[in-house]
Each structure stands twice: as C-alpha cells, then as structure tokens.
Amino acid sequence: MRKEYEGVPLHTNAQGYHVPDITYRAPENRRVKVITIGAGFAGILIAYKFQKELQNVELVIYEKNGDIGGTWLENRYPNCACDVPSHSYTFNFALNPWWPELYAKSEHIWKYLDRICRAFDLRKYMHFNTRVVEAVWDHEAGKWNVKIEKSFIDGSTKIIEDQCDVLLQASGLLNNPVVPNIEGMETFKGRKVHTAQWPDDYNEDAWKGQTVAVIGAGSSSVQTTPGLQPHVKKLHLYAKSRTWLASAQPDNPVISKEEQLEFATDMNKLLKQARSYEVAVNQIWGAMFKNAPQQVTLRERALKKMQDHLRKDGLFDNLKPGFAVGCRRTTPGVNFMEALNKDNVDVHFTAVTKITEDGIVGADGSVVTGLDTIVFATGFDTTYVPRFKIVGRNGVTLQQKFTPNPDSYLGVAIPGTSSPVLFGPSFPVLAGSVTASLTAVTDLAIAMVKKIQAENLRSISPRQDVVDQFAEHTQTMLHGTVWEDDCNSWYTRRDGRITAVWPGSALHFQDVVRHPRWEDYDITYMNKLNMWEFLGRGFTMTERDPDADLAPYMTLDALDKDFYDTDKTPLLEGPAPTMAQARAKSLEHPVDPVTVNGVTVPVPEVQNGGH
C-alpha cells in the first residue's frame, strides 16, 4: 500500500453498517471455492483455464471414474471413435499434431487429454473414484453442501461432505447408458454388453466365431458393427429406425508419421489444418432449415453415398430416411454400410419385443436363436436429469425444475440454482465446434466467479421469466428446421418439443454467452445491510501498488492522428469567439421544420436572449 493511504479511519454507521478495509476488485478480498463434477473434456478445460485466469480460487474436481477422460475412458467398444475430424476435436490452446487417423479412436483421444493434464499439472485438482450423490443449496450461508461417495480399492465406500461457493456440472450428457426393459432379458444365458460398458475381456478373441446380435443403428452401432463383422460367425443387426449414413471419406484415413512430424514442427501448417475443419463445421447451421439449398445438396449427396454402398437387396430402401439430414446425428458410416453387405450379416428392420434364453423375437414376428452375445447399442439417458440429487432454493430439486420441460438459461444455467451448468438443455451439440462452445461457457464461468469474488455475491441465478421467454424464442425460432421431422432423435422429445438444440449456430451461441447479461439474473449479496460493501475504502488495486501507472489512460495509442492533421483542420488564427459571438453565429443557421406522420411541425423561433 502507498504510505499516504495508511491510517485512514473507517466508519460504522448507526445501523451497524461498517465499511471494510478492502481494495475494490482485489482477489484477496474473498477466497472462492469451486467444485466441478466430472474430469472429462469439460472438467479438464475448466482446470486449465481456471489455473491460468483466476486468483485466490480453490478448485476441486470430483470424478466418479479412476482417471480422467469421461466418455473416452468409459467407451471402449470396437472402433469407438470421434465422429468429427480429429483436428476439429481439440482445444485451441493445444492443437494436436499427433493424431494418427482422421477420426481419432477413443484411446488416442484419451491420450490427448492425458497429455494436457500432464503438461499443465491438472490432476492436482482432481479426486478420482469420488461420485457426487447430492448437492443442496444453503441460501443463508451462500454455499452448496455436497455429499460425495468415495470408493476404495477393497470395494468399500465412504460418504464425505464438502462445501463450495460455486458448483459446476461438467459431467456431460452421454454418460448414463440405457438398456431397454425388454421382456425375458433376465432369461438370456449368453453375454449381454452395452457399448458404453464394454468389458475389457470381451475382445476379438472372445467374439471370434460367435453369433452376435447388435440392437440399435445409432452412432455406437455404426462403429461397433464393422469391428465385429469380420470375426464373428454371424451378426444380426436390429434397426428399428432409419438413419443418414454419410461421409466424404471412404474409410478412416491414416495420417502418416511423416505428416504428423510436419504438423509437430510447423505450427502454421498445423493451425491451417485445424482451421480448415473448424471453418467447415461452422458452416453447417445454414443447412439445418428444411427448404434451404444447402439441405437439398446434403440430402442428394447422402442419398448417393448410401445408394453406392448399400448394395444388398433391401438395405437402401429400408435404411433410407424420409426425414431431413441432421434431424438425427449423421454418422460417418461407409465401413458400417460395407459391413452390412457381407454374407454373415442379417439386418432386421424391426424393434425387439422379447429376449429368450438364446435368442431374440422381433416385433415383426421374426425369431433368431443360437445367440452367444447381445450387444446393446441403445444409447444414453438424455433427459438432462443428473444421476444425483440437486436441490436449489426453497427445496426445489432439479428433477422438479425439469418437469414438464427441461428449460435452461441459454443452455448454461437453471433458475433457482446458483452457478452455471456446462451442458444443459439447448447447449449447441451440433452446427459447429463443441470444444469452442465449451470454451465459451468456461469463459462465462470465469466471469461469474470473478463477479462473485469482486462483488461479494451470495447467489446469482437466472430469472424464471427470462428463461421462459428464451424457451419460447427457441421453440419458435426452430420452427421450419430439420428437428421438426419425425426421426426418433434425442434432440427432440416425442411430443415434438426440441430440447437439445441451440436456436442458432455454434458461433452464435459463443458470441451470446461471451457477453454476459447480468440483468437477466437474480443477484443477492453476502452483506445484507449494504450491497455496496465491496467498494471498500475507495481505492483501486492500481492505487495500492507503489509501482503502478496512475495514468493508464494516457497512451500514444489513445492519440487520434486526425486531430494533429493541420492540413485537414487548420489552426485558428486570432482570438477565440466570445459567448455572444458564438450564439449569434448559431442563429445564422435556422433549423429545418420537422415532419411527424406526414404533418410538418414548425420549429419555434428562438428569441434573442430568451428561452
């Protein structure tokens, strides 16, 4: 502190309000604790950016698994891979030159995330084998009370409790596998496997020569099926829904070691490659309107691709969708389509109604027996309701908040809960870069933590009326888009309400959340007597730094060169005009009459010396 500021007396008024001896916006004024749930893509990003950009913040990340990675640790089914180009599935601060394939396999994505954690020492924030089971908001204290179940190597568990100012839900959406409740499931004597819970011991040697059924034709089935097909004796695929299968690539091209080395030694080349994919993915939004020329072009290309590769009788006609491209997630599926053509694959275009001790009964009456394994490629719980209990203000749970509609504030926050969520309803899961959108939300979380810290907030929660209007705008805006079609997609509920789509492009979303609208929030302060306590003694951090620049606004950059151009604006010669001369000159230029709704309104004359 500068010496001249020492000893300034502080005052307490008659109401008991006391001005604290703090400096405006100094991080040391308040230590903020943040608990993040999940150490996948989002949790790792939070750890990196919080470490870089925040001071006096304690970050704790609880992860239910034994290590980082989230879905890329859990999903180990054959050919599990990202369905967007690898160079577009990276953080902008860590472009990866070592991707070995165009569509990176899950193990390579995990290694990428592991490298980030090692490079920036991020695991120090993480507690593994810890599952959050409950989070309850205490408004009086301005704290989240969090219960965590800790698992130990001997199989035992222990409930521990923690507390924080900010709770970030970064556990993602596609991490709670759904196995359909099919009659006779428990009678099956073979092996049952969900793609998201693939056992380590169910490998190529295990399924070789087996008769296997795969239920589902979504993204995980599209990747799993061609991994199983070459090795099994027989594969039965159950596809009750049609889907778009398309890709500009005939397979998953390998990126050579030589090209990887070029990327690693030439950052400009690496950046150019990554940007090319980002530019492509950020152009998708215009094609999401059903009658748009881009949609017509996409449909024609996808139909041609499917017709070229689905050569076995009945495949093309039964898989060809009647809905628009993008209504369901479009998956690179050339290898899948080629696998369906093989003699050891039978495709059943029906739902499964019953499972027997060694087979499956289809809704069309078909019966398959002799099965060794059933693979459930049946997706995830996409209701947005977390697997643990979240209780906000007035005892209202998130489960109650999402009934009947899971509406959110801009895809990032929920009314009645103080803190943003990173993957809520209306978050942009398509029409642009997901990692760039996660980065934008993390920047919002940082801005919110800084605001809580700088202004000593108790709570900050979006207003319900604002959320209701955003929901209305979203449903109205998405009228005429591809998600109105009937396509059995997790983007849209059965009643037609679109829950998983942002009403715009990913770039649009990022621009919106990077400009926080604090006026949309209900905000309360820790000091109940006077919210302005955070102004402190009236000094800024700059003034308390003896080496700081106390005139930061006076710079060469601030000088406008046009002011110094004497050719453009000559210097006046002689004395400046008097007030009377200036007024007389202004009256020499009469004001034109004003026209309002076609009626000319004369401007009253200003009398000399009058009003």
C-alpha positions as CSV (number, residue, x, y, z in Angstrom):
1,M,0.0,0.0,0.0
2,R,1.1,3.6,-0.7
3,K,2.1,5.2,2.6
4,E,-0.2,8.2,2.1
5,Y,-3.2,5.9,2.3
6,E,-2.3,4.3,5.7
7,G,-4.2,5.3,8.8
8,V,-7.4,6.5,7.0
9,P,-10.1,6.0,9.6
10,L,-13.0,3.6,8.9
11,H,-16.6,4.3,9.9
12,T,-19.6,2.3,11.2
13,N,-23.0,4.0,10.9
14,A,-25.9,3.9,13.3
15,Q,-27.5,0.9,11.5
16,G,-24.3,-1.2,12.1
17,Y,-23.0,-1.0,8.6
18,H,-19.2,-1.0,8.6
19,V,-17.0,-0.1,5.6
20,P,-14.4,-2.9,5.3
21,D,-10.7,-2.2,4.8
22,I,-10.6,-3.8,1.3
23,T,-9.5,-2.7,-2.1
24,Y,-12.0,-2.7,-5.0
25,R,-11.9,-5.9,-7.1
26,A,-8.8,-7.3,-5.3
27,P,-8.9,-11.1,-5.5
28,E,-7.7,-11.4,-1.9
29,N,-10.9,-9.8,-0.7
30,R,-12.6,-13.2,-0.9
31,R,-11.5,-16.8,-1.4
32,V,-13.9,-18.6,-3.6
33,K,-14.2,-22.4,-3.6
34,V,-15.4,-24.1,-6.8
35,I,-16.4,-27.8,-7.1
36,T,-16.6,-29.2,-10.5
37,I,-18.3,-32.5,-11.2
38,G,-16.5,-34.6,-13.9
39,A,-13.0,-34.8,-15.3
40,G,-13.8,-35.3,-18.9
41,F,-13.4,-32.8,-21.7
42,A,-15.2,-30.0,-19.9
43,G,-13.6,-30.7,-16.5
44,I,-10.1,-30.7,-17.9
45,L,-10.8,-27.4,-19.8
46,I,-12.1,-25.8,-16.5
47,A,-8.9,-26.9,-14.7
48,Y,-6.7,-25.4,-17.4
49,K,-8.4,-22.1,-17.7
50,F,-9.1,-21.6,-14.0
51,Q,-5.5,-22.2,-13.3
52,K,-4.5,-19.6,-15.9
53,E,-7.0,-16.9,-15.3
54,L,-8.2,-16.9,-11.6
55,Q,-6.6,-15.9,-8.3
56,N,-7.5,-16.9,-4.8
57,V,-9.8,-19.6,-6.1
58,E,-9.8,-23.2,-4.7
59,L,-10.8,-25.7,-7.4
60,V,-11.8,-29.2,-6.6
61,I,-12.9,-31.7,-9.3
62,Y,-14.7,-34.9,-8.3
63,E,-14.6,-37.7,-10.9
64,K,-16.5,-41.0,-10.4
65,N,-14.0,-43.0,-12.5
66,G,-10.5,-43.9,-11.6
67,D,-8.9,-41.4,-14.0
68,I,-9.6,-38.5,-16.4
69,G,-11.3,-38.8,-19.8
70,G,-15.0,-39.2,-19.1
71,T,-16.7,-40.9,-22.0
72,W,-13.4,-41.5,-23.7
73,L,-12.3,-43.6,-20.7
74,E,-15.6,-45.4,-20.4
75,N,-16.3,-46.2,-24.1
76,R,-14.1,-49.0,-25.3
77,Y,-16.3,-50.8,-27.8
78,P,-14.7,-51.9,-31.2
79,N,-13.8,-48.9,-33.4
80,C,-15.0,-46.4,-30.8
81,A,-14.0,-43.0,-32.3
82,C,-14.9,-39.4,-32.6
83,D,-17.4,-38.8,-35.4
84,V,-16.0,-35.4,-36.4
85,P,-12.4,-34.9,-37.7
86,S,-9.8,-35.2,-35.0
87,H,-8.2,-31.8,-35.8
88,S,-11.7,-30.2,-35.0
89,Y,-12.0,-32.1,-31.7
90,T,-9.2,-30.2,-29.9
91,F,-8.8,-27.2,-27.6
92,N,-7.4,-24.1,-29.3
93,F,-4.5,-23.9,-26.8
94,A,-3.4,-27.5,-27.5
95,L,-3.8,-28.3,-31.2
96,N,-2.6,-31.9,-31.6
97,P,-0.1,-32.7,-34.3
98,W,0.0,-36.4,-33.4
99,W,-3.5,-37.6,-34.4
100,P,-2.9,-40.9,-36.3
101,E,-6.3,-41.0,-38.1
102,L,-8.8,-38.6,-39.5
103,Y,-11.4,-39.8,-37.0
104,A,-9.4,-40.5,-33.8
105,K,-10.1,-43.6,-31.8
106,S,-11.1,-43.3,-28.2
107,E,-7.7,-44.4,-26.9
108,H,-6.0,-41.6,-28.9
109,I,-8.5,-39.1,-27.6
110,W,-7.8,-40.3,-24.1
111,K,-4.0,-40.0,-24.6
112,Y,-4.6,-36.4,-25.9
113,L,-6.5,-35.5,-22.7
114,D,-3.9,-37.2,-20.6
115,R,-1.1,-35.2,-22.3
116,I,-2.9,-32.0,-21.5
117,C,-3.3,-33.0,-17.8
118,R,0.4,-33.9,-17.6
119,A,1.6,-30.8,-19.5
120,F,-0.2,-28.4,-17.2
121,D,-0.3,-30.5,-14.0
122,L,-4.1,-30.6,-13.8
123,R,-4.6,-33.8,-11.9
124,K,-3.6,-32.0,-8.7
125,Y,-7.2,-30.6,-8.7
126,M,-8.9,-34.0,-9.2
127,H,-10.2,-36.6,-6.8
128,F,-10.9,-39.9,-8.5
129,N,-13.3,-42.7,-7.6
130,T,-15.5,-40.0,-6.0
131,R,-19.1,-39.8,-7.0
132,V,-21.3,-36.8,-6.1
133,V,-24.6,-38.2,-4.7
134,E,-26.2,-34.9,-3.5
135,A,-25.8,-31.1,-3.8
136,V,-28.0,-28.9,-1.7
137,W,-28.0,-25.1,-1.8
138,D,-27.9,-23.3,1.5
139,H,-29.0,-19.7,0.7
140,E,-28.4,-18.3,4.2
141,A,-24.8,-19.3,4.0
142,G,-24.4,-18.8,0.3
143,K,-22.9,-22.3,-0.1
144,W,-23.5,-25.6,-1.8
145,N,-23.4,-28.5,0.6
146,V,-22.1,-31.5,-1.4
147,K,-22.1,-35.2,-0.4
148,I,-19.6,-37.4,-2.2
149,E,-19.3,-41.2,-2.1
150,K,-15.6,-42.2,-2.1
151,S,-14.8,-45.7,-3.4
152,F,-11.8,-47.7,-2.1
153,I,-9.8,-50.5,-3.7
154,D,-11.3,-53.1,-1.4
155,G,-14.8,-52.3,-2.6
156,S,-15.8,-50.3,0.4
157,T,-17.3,-46.8,0.2
158,K,-17.5,-43.8,2.5
159,I,-19.7,-40.7,2.4
160,I,-17.7,-37.5,2.7
161,E,-19.0,-33.9,2.8
162,D,-17.7,-30.8,1.2
163,Q,-18.9,-27.2,0.7
164,C,-18.4,-24.6,-2.1
165,D,-19.5,-21.2,-3.4
166,V,-19.8,-22.3,-7.0
167,L,-20.9,-25.7,-8.3
168,L,-20.1,-26.6,-12.0
169,Q,-21.8,-29.5,-13.6
170,A,-19.3,-30.8,-16.1
171,S,-20.2,-34.5,-16.2
172,G,-21.7,-34.2,-19.7
173,L,-24.8,-35.8,-21.1
174,L,-23.9,-39.1,-22.9
175,N,-22.7,-41.0,-19.8
176,N,-25.7,-42.8,-18.4
177,P,-26.3,-45.9,-20.5
178,V,-29.8,-47.0,-21.2
179,V,-30.6,-50.7,-21.5
180,P,-34.2,-51.1,-22.7
181,N,-36.6,-53.1,-20.5
182,I,-37.3,-56.0,-22.8
183,E,-39.3,-59.0,-21.8
184,G,-37.2,-62.0,-21.0
185,M,-33.9,-60.1,-20.6
186,E,-33.0,-62.0,-17.5
187,T,-33.5,-65.4,-19.1
188,F,-30.8,-64.9,-21.7
189,K,-27.9,-67.4,-21.0
190,G,-25.3,-65.7,-23.1
191,R,-23.4,-62.5,-22.6
192,K,-25.1,-59.1,-22.5
193,V,-23.0,-56.0,-23.3
194,H,-23.8,-52.3,-23.6
195,T,-21.4,-50.4,-25.9
196,A,-20.8,-47.8,-23.1
197,Q,-19.9,-50.5,-20.6
198,W,-17.7,-52.7,-22.8
199,P,-15.8,-55.3,-20.7
200,D,-12.0,-55.4,-21.1
201,D,-12.1,-59.2,-21.6
202,Y,-14.7,-59.1,-24.5
203,N,-12.2,-58.6,-27.3
204,E,-11.6,-60.0,-30.8
205,D,-10.5,-63.4,-29.4
206,A,-13.7,-63.6,-27.3
207,W,-16.2,-62.8,-30.1
208,K,-14.4,-64.7,-32.8
209,G,-16.7,-67.4,-34.2
210,Q,-19.7,-66.2,-32.2
211,T,-23.2,-65.5,-33.3
212,V,-23.9,-61.9,-32.1
213,A,-26.9,-59.6,-32.2
214,V,-26.5,-55.8,-32.1
215,I,-29.6,-53.9,-31.1
216,G,-29.7,-50.3,-32.4
217,A,-28.4,-48.5,-35.5
218,G,-27.2,-45.2,-34.0
219,S,-23.6,-43.9,-33.6
220,S,-22.2,-46.6,-31.4
221,S,-23.7,-49.4,-33.6
222,V,-22.3,-47.8,-36.7
223,Q,-18.8,-48.0,-35.2
224,T,-19.2,-51.4,-33.4
225,T,-20.7,-53.4,-36.2
226,P,-17.8,-53.2,-38.7
227,G,-15.4,-54.0,-35.8
228,L,-17.3,-57.3,-35.0
229,Q,-18.3,-58.4,-38.5
230,P,-15.0,-59.7,-39.9
231,H,-14.5,-62.0,-36.9
232,V,-18.0,-63.3,-35.9
233,K,-19.7,-66.3,-37.4
234,K,-23.0,-64.5,-37.7
235,L,-24.1,-60.9,-36.9
236,H,-27.8,-59.9,-36.6
237,L,-28.4,-56.2,-36.6
238,Y,-31.7,-54.8,-35.3
239,A,-32.5,-51.4,-36.8
240,K,-36.0,-50.2,-36.0
241,S,-35.2,-46.6,-37.1
242,R,-33.8,-45.2,-40.3
243,T,-30.7,-43.1,-40.3
244,W,-28.4,-41.0,-42.5
245,L,-25.1,-42.6,-43.1
246,A,-22.7,-40.4,-44.9
247,S,-19.1,-39.3,-45.2
248,A,-16.8,-37.7,-47.7
249,Q,-14.2,-40.3,-46.8
250,P,-14.3,-43.9,-47.9
251,D,-12.8,-45.1,-44.6
252,N,-10.8,-43.7,-41.7
253,P,-7.7,-42.4,-43.5
254,V,-4.4,-42.9,-41.6
255,I,-2.3,-39.7,-41.0
256,S,1.2,-40.8,-41.8
257,K,4.1,-40.4,-39.3
258,E,5.7,-38.0,-41.8
259,E,2.7,-35.8,-41.8
260,Q,2.4,-35.9,-38.0
261,L,6.1,-34.8,-37.8
262,E,5.4,-31.9,-40.2
263,F,2.5,-30.8,-38.0
264,A,4.7,-31.0,-34.9
265,T,7.5,-28.9,-36.4
266,D,5.4,-26.4,-38.4
267,M,2.7,-24.7,-36.2
268,N,1.4,-22.7,-39.2
269,K,0.7,-25.9,-41.1
270,L,-1.0,-27.5,-38.0
271,L,-3.1,-24.3,-37.5
272,K,-4.1,-24.2,-41.1
273,Q,-5.2,-27.9,-41.0
274,A,-7.2,-27.4,-37.8
275,R,-8.8,-24.1,-39.1
276,S,-9.9,-25.8,-42.3
277,Y,-12.0,-28.3,-40.4
278,E,-13.3,-25.7,-38.0
279,V,-14.4,-23.5,-40.9
280,A,-16.2,-26.4,-42.4
281,V,-18.1,-27.5,-39.3
282,N,-19.0,-23.8,-38.6
283,Q,-20.9,-23.6,-41.9
284,I,-23.5,-26.3,-41.0
285,W,-26.2,-24.1,-39.5
286,G,-27.5,-22.8,-42.8
287,A,-28.2,-26.4,-43.9
288,M,-30.5,-27.0,-40.9
289,F,-33.5,-25.4,-42.4
290,K,-35.6,-27.9,-44.3
291,N,-36.0,-25.9,-47.5
292,A,-32.5,-24.4,-47.6
293,P,-30.4,-25.1,-50.8
294,Q,-27.7,-26.4,-48.5
295,Q,-30.1,-29.0,-47.1
296,V,-31.1,-30.2,-50.5
297,T,-27.4,-30.6,-51.5
298,L,-26.6,-32.5,-48.3
299,R,-29.6,-34.8,-48.9
300,E,-28.6,-35.5,-52.5
301,R,-25.0,-36.3,-51.6
302,A,-26.0,-38.5,-48.7
303,L,-28.5,-40.5,-50.8
304,K,-25.9,-41.0,-53.5
305,K,-23.4,-42.2,-50.9
306,M,-25.9,-44.6,-49.3
307,Q,-27.1,-45.9,-52.6
308,D,-23.5,-46.6,-53.7
309,H,-22.6,-48.6,-50.6
310,L,-25.8,-50.3,-49.6
311,R,-25.8,-52.9,-52.4
312,K,-27.5,-55.9,-50.7
313,D,-31.2,-56.2,-51.5
314,G,-33.5,-54.2,-49.3
315,L,-30.7,-52.3,-47.4
316,F,-31.0,-49.0,-49.1
317,D,-34.8,-49.0,-49.3
318,N,-35.2,-49.8,-45.6
319,L,-32.5,-47.6,-44.2
320,K,-33.1,-44.5,-46.4
321,P,-34.7,-41.9,-44.2
322,G,-37.7,-39.8,-45.0
323,F,-36.6,-37.0,-42.7
324,A,-34.1,-34.2,-43.3
325,V,-30.3,-34.6,-42.9
326,G,-29.4,-33.5,-39.4
327,C,-32.7,-34.5,-37.7
328,R,-30.7,-37.4,-36.2
329,R,-27.0,-37.2,-35.8
330,T,-25.3,-38.1,-39.1
331,T,-22.5,-40.6,-38.6
332,P,-19.6,-41.3,-40.9
333,G,-20.8,-44.8,-41.9
334,V,-19.0,-46.1,-45.0
335,N,-17.4,-49.0,-43.2
336,F,-20.8,-49.8,-41.5
337,M,-22.6,-49.9,-44.8
338,E,-19.9,-52.1,-46.3
339,A,-20.2,-54.5,-43.3
340,L,-24.0,-54.8,-43.9
341,N,-23.4,-56.1,-47.4
342,K,-21.4,-59.1,-46.1
343,D,-22.9,-62.6,-46.2
344,N,-22.5,-63.2,-42.4
345,V,-24.7,-60.1,-41.6
346,D,-28.5,-60.1,-41.5
347,V,-30.3,-56.8,-40.9
348,H,-33.7,-57.0,-39.2
349,F,-35.7,-53.8,-39.7
350,T,-37.8,-54.2,-36.6
351,A,-37.9,-53.5,-32.9
352,V,-37.1,-56.2,-30.3
353,T,-40.1,-57.3,-28.3
354,K,-38.7,-60.3,-26.4
355,I,-35.4,-62.0,-25.5
356,T,-35.3,-65.7,-24.9
357,E,-32.6,-67.9,-23.3
358,D,-30.6,-68.0,-26.6
359,G,-32.3,-65.6,-29.0
360,I,-34.5,-62.6,-29.9
361,V,-38.1,-62.1,-31.1
362,G,-38.7,-59.2,-33.3
363,A,-41.9,-57.0,-33.4
364,D,-42.4,-58.4,-37.0
365,G,-42.6,-61.9,-35.6
366,S,-39.1,-62.9,-36.7
367,V,-37.2,-65.3,-34.4
368,V,-33.4,-65.6,-34.1
369,T,-31.8,-68.3,-32.0
370,G,-28.4,-69.5,-31.2
371,L,-27.0,-66.2,-29.9
372,D,-23.9,-66.1,-27.9
373,T,-23.9,-62.4,-27.2
374,I,-26.3,-59.5,-27.4
375,V,-24.8,-56.0,-27.8
376,F,-27.0,-53.1,-26.7
377,A,-26.1,-50.1,-28.8
378,T,-29.1,-48.4,-27.3
379,G,-27.7,-45.0,-26.3
380,F,-28.0,-42.9,-23.1
381,D,-30.4,-41.2,-20.8
382,T,-30.8,-37.8,-22.4
383,T,-33.3,-36.3,-20.1
384,Y,-30.7,-33.9,-18.7
385,V,-31.6,-35.0,-15.2
386,P,-28.4,-35.9,-13.4
387,R,-27.9,-39.2,-11.6
388,F,-27.5,-37.3,-8.3
389,K,-29.9,-35.1,-6.4
390,I,-29.6,-31.3,-6.9
391,V,-31.7,-29.1,-4.5
392,G,-31.9,-25.4,-5.2
393,R,-33.6,-22.5,-3.4
394,N,-36.7,-23.3,-1.4
395,G,-36.0,-27.0,-1.5
396,V,-36.9,-27.4,-5.2
397,T,-35.0,-30.2,-6.9
398,L,-33.6,-30.0,-10.5
399,Q,-35.8,-33.0,-11.2
400,Q,-38.8,-30.9,-10.3
401,K,-37.5,-27.9,-12.3
402,F,-37.2,-30.1,-15.4
403,T,-40.9,-31.1,-15.1
404,P,-42.6,-30.9,-17.5
405,N,-40.0,-29.1,-19.6
406,P,-36.2,-29.2,-19.2
407,D,-35.7,-25.5,-20.0
408,S,-32.5,-23.6,-19.3
409,Y,-31.0,-20.2,-19.4
410,L,-29.0,-20.1,-22.7
411,G,-28.1,-23.7,-22.3
412,V,-25.8,-22.9,-19.4
413,A,-27.8,-22.2,-16.2
414,I,-31.0,-23.2,-14.4
415,P,-33.3,-20.9,-12.3
416,G,-33.2,-21.4,-8.6
417,T,-29.6,-22.8,-8.7
418,S,-26.7,-20.6,-8.1
419,S,-24.0,-21.5,-10.7
420,P,-23.8,-22.2,-14.4
421,V,-24.1,-25.7,-15.9
422,L,-21.9,-26.6,-18.7
423,F,-24.1,-28.9,-20.7
424,G,-27.7,-28.0,-20.2
425,P,-30.8,-28.1,-22.5
426,S,-30.3,-26.0,-25.6
427,F,-26.5,-26.3,-25.5
428,P,-25.2,-26.4,-29.1
429,V,-24.3,-30.1,-29.6
430,L,-24.2,-29.6,-33.3
431,A,-24.0,-26.9,-36.0
432,G,-20.5,-26.0,-35.0
433,S,-17.5,-26.8,-32.8
434,V,-18.4,-28.3,-29.5
435,T,-15.0,-27.6,-27.9
436,A,-15.2,-24.0,-28.9
437,S,-18.6,-23.8,-27.3
438,L,-17.3,-25.4,-24.1
439,T,-14.6,-22.8,-24.1
440,A,-17.1,-20.0,-24.3
441,V,-19.1,-21.4,-21.4
442,T,-15.9,-21.8,-19.4
443,D,-15.1,-18.2,-20.0
444,L,-18.6,-17.4,-18.7
445,A,-18.0,-19.4,-15.6
446,I,-14.7,-17.5,-15.1
447,A,-16.5,-14.2,-15.5
448,M,-19.1,-15.4,-13.0
449,V,-16.5,-16.4,-10.4
450,K,-14.8,-13.1,-10.8
451,K,-18.1,-11.3,-10.3
452,I,-18.9,-13.4,-7.2
453,Q,-15.4,-12.6,-5.8
454,A,-15.2,-8.9,-6.7
455,E,-18.7,-8.0,-5.6
456,N,-19.1,-10.5,-2.7
457,L,-22.2,-12.2,-4.1
458,R,-24.2,-14.6,-2.1
459,S,-26.1,-16.1,-5.1
460,I,-26.5,-15.5,-8.8
461,S,-29.3,-17.3,-10.6
462,P,-31.2,-16.6,-13.9
463,R,-34.7,-15.3,-13.5
464,Q,-37.5,-17.6,-14.3
465,D,-39.3,-15.2,-16.6
466,V,-36.2,-14.7,-18.7
467,V,-35.8,-18.5,-19.0
468,D,-39.5,-18.9,-20.0
469,Q,-39.0,-16.3,-22.8
470,F,-35.8,-17.9,-24.0
471,A,-37.7,-21.2,-24.2
472,E,-40.5,-19.6,-26.2
473,H,-38.0,-18.0,-28.5
474,T,-36.1,-21.3,-29.0
475,Q,-39.2,-23.3,-29.9
476,T,-40.5,-20.5,-32.3
477,M,-37.1,-20.0,-33.8
478,L,-36.6,-23.7,-34.6
479,H,-39.9,-23.9,-36.5
480,G,-39.1,-24.9,-40.0
481,T,-35.8,-26.6,-39.1
482,V,-34.8,-30.2,-39.6
483,W,-35.6,-31.1,-36.0
484,E,-39.4,-30.8,-36.6
485,D,-39.3,-34.0,-38.7
486,D,-40.2,-37.3,-37.1
487,C,-36.8,-39.1,-36.8
488,N,-36.7,-40.6,-33.3
489,S,-33.8,-38.4,-32.1
490,W,-32.7,-37.4,-28.7
491,Y,-32.6,-33.8,-29.9
492,T,-36.5,-33.8,-29.9
493,R,-39.0,-35.3,-27.4
494,R,-41.8,-37.5,-28.6
495,D,-44.3,-34.6,-28.1
496,G,-42.3,-32.5,-30.6
497,R,-40.5,-30.2,-28.2
498,I,-36.9,-29.6,-29.2
499,T,-34.7,-29.8,-26.1
500,A,-31.2,-30.3,-27.3
501,V,-30.6,-27.7,-29.9
502,W,-29.4,-24.1,-29.6
503,P,-31.5,-21.7,-31.7
504,G,-28.6,-20.7,-33.9
505,S,-25.1,-21.7,-34.9
506,A,-22.3,-22.6,-32.5
507,L,-20.6,-19.3,-33.4
508,H,-23.9,-17.5,-32.5
509,F,-24.0,-19.3,-29.1
510,Q,-20.4,-18.4,-28.4
511,D,-21.0,-14.8,-29.1
512,V,-24.0,-14.7,-26.9
513,V,-22.5,-16.3,-23.8
514,R,-19.3,-14.3,-24.1
515,H,-21.3,-11.1,-23.4
516,P,-22.9,-11.8,-20.0
517,R,-26.3,-10.3,-19.4
518,W,-26.2,-9.8,-15.7
519,E,-29.5,-8.1,-15.9
520,D,-31.1,-11.5,-16.6
521,Y,-30.0,-12.8,-13.1
522,D,-31.4,-12.5,-9.6
523,I,-28.4,-11.5,-7.6
524,T,-28.1,-11.4,-3.8
525,Y,-25.1,-10.1,-1.7
526,M,-23.4,-11.5,1.3
527,N,-23.7,-8.2,3.2
528,K,-27.4,-7.9,4.0
529,L,-27.1,-4.3,5.3
530,N,-25.5,-2.8,2.2
531,M,-24.7,-4.4,-1.1
532,W,-22.0,-1.7,-1.8
533,E,-19.7,-3.1,0.8
534,F,-17.4,-4.4,-2.0
535,L,-16.4,-0.8,-2.9
536,G,-14.3,-0.8,0.2
537,R,-12.2,2.3,1.1
538,G,-12.5,3.7,-2.3
539,F,-9.1,2.6,-3.6
540,T,-8.4,0.5,-6.7
541,M,-5.7,-2.1,-6.9
542,T,-3.7,0.3,-9.1
543,E,-3.6,2.9,-6.4
544,R,-2.3,0.5,-3.8
545,D,0.6,-0.6,-6.0
546,P,3.5,1.8,-5.4
547,D,5.0,0.9,-8.8
548,A,1.7,1.1,-10.8
549,D,0.9,3.6,-13.5
550,L,-1.6,6.0,-12.1
551,A,-2.5,7.4,-15.5
552,P,-3.0,4.3,-17.6
553,Y,-5.5,6.0,-19.9
554,M,-2.8,8.4,-21.2
555,T,-1.1,6.5,-24.0
556,L,0.2,7.0,-27.5
557,D,-2.4,4.5,-28.7
558,A,-5.2,6.9,-27.4
559,L,-4.0,9.8,-29.6
560,D,-6.1,10.2,-32.8
561,K,-3.9,11.3,-35.7
562,D,-6.7,13.2,-37.4
563,F,-6.6,15.8,-34.6
564,Y,-3.0,16.6,-35.5
565,D,-3.6,16.9,-39.2
566,T,-3.3,20.7,-39.7
567,D,-4.0,20.4,-43.5
568,K,-7.3,18.8,-42.8
569,T,-8.1,21.0,-39.8
570,P,-6.2,24.3,-39.9
571,L,-5.3,26.0,-36.7
572,L,-7.5,29.1,-35.9
573,E,-5.7,32.4,-36.0
574,G,-6.6,35.3,-33.7
575,P,-8.7,35.3,-30.5
576,A,-11.4,32.7,-29.8
577,P,-15.0,34.0,-30.2
578,T,-16.9,35.4,-27.3
579,M,-20.1,33.7,-26.0
580,A,-22.2,36.3,-27.6
581,Q,-20.4,35.9,-31.0
582,A,-20.9,32.1,-30.8
583,R,-24.6,32.4,-30.0
584,A,-25.1,34.9,-32.8
585,K,-23.4,32.6,-35.3
586,S,-25.6,29.6,-34.3
587,L,-28.7,31.6,-35.0
588,E,-27.5,32.2,-38.6
589,H,-28.3,28.6,-39.4
590,P,-32.1,28.0,-39.0
591,V,-33.3,24.6,-38.1
592,D,-35.5,22.8,-40.7
593,P,-39.1,22.1,-39.9
594,V,-39.8,18.6,-38.5
595,T,-42.2,16.2,-40.3
596,V,-44.1,13.8,-38.0
597,N,-46.6,11.3,-39.5
598,G,-46.9,13.4,-42.6
599,V,-47.6,16.6,-40.7
600,T,-45.0,19.4,-40.8
601,V,-44.3,20.9,-37.4
602,P,-42.6,24.3,-37.5
603,V,-39.7,24.8,-35.1
604,P,-40.4,27.8,-32.8
605,E,-38.2,30.7,-33.3
606,V,-35.7,31.3,-30.5
607,Q,-35.9,34.9,-29.3
608,N,-32.6,36.6,-28.8
609,G,-31.7,36.3,-25.2
610,G,-34.9,34.2,-24.4
611,H,-35.7,30.6,-24.0
